[in-house]
Amino acid sequence: MQRRALASPGLIIAVLILQLIPLVLFPAESFSPTTQEWWLPVLLAVMVIVADAYLIFARTTASWPWTLLSFAQGVNIISRLMMVWPHSSNQVGSTWVLNLPYILLSVLSIVLSAAVLWYTERPDVRIGLLRA
């Protein structure tokens, strides 16, 4: 019964929409136009929105939207791992302070992206969306 609940069309659509959250889960200052951090989450979110549109509204049987979703979540994990070290501390005056919010948001984003990858790669989930 649990397997069937995981593949219900309502849950699949909810996960497809909510998977935008780990992609844009950054501190507000990261979205400043003066930084170089804002464009990657925006690009990944656009990829997910395009794939979601094809999967939810067009009900396509093609595999490329699923691949695009996996690519976006995978790049999110890799980019977070690459950015967490340089952003792990801030210099305040002459003292270095741990940037705990950034570290926690990065870890949460990685875990959520991994969960989305696990979920969307399940064959019963991919077939379950077509049954709706």
Sequence and secondary structure as in RCSB ss.txt:
>XXXX:A:sequence
MQRRALASPGLIIAVLILQLIPLVLFPAESFSPTTQEWWLPVLLAVMVIVADAYLIFARTTASWPWTLLSFAQGV
NIISRLMMVWPHSSNQVGSTWVLNLPYILLSVLSIVLSAAVLWYTERPDVRIGLLRA
>XXXX:A:secstr
 HHHHHT HHHHHHHHHHTHHHHH   GGGG TTSSSSHHHHHHHHHHHHHHIIIIIS    SHHHHHHHHHHHH
HHHHHHHHHTTTSEEEETTEEEE HHHHHHHHHHHHHHHHHHHHHT HHHHHHHHT 
